[in-house]
């Protein structure tokens, strides 16, 4: 798999979810922290296309954007 095949892209106006988004034209990084936050045009060059680096999670039970917004309850372990 090449680097370009592994890189996903998204456009301004979409709600891609939390993560880092790098402008394909100038390289400016935009960070989104909220699930329902819109990705805006690049403030530097007005480009609308970004390479996606979505937030990764340590918890294996968080698999979708919906899980991020409403995380499953953690299991209670006996001591």
Buried (B, 14 or more C-beta within 10 A) or exposed (E): EEEEEEEEEBEBEEEBBBBBBBBBEEEBEBEBEEBEBEBEBBEEEEBBBBBBBBBEEEEEEBEEBEBBEEEEEEEEEEE
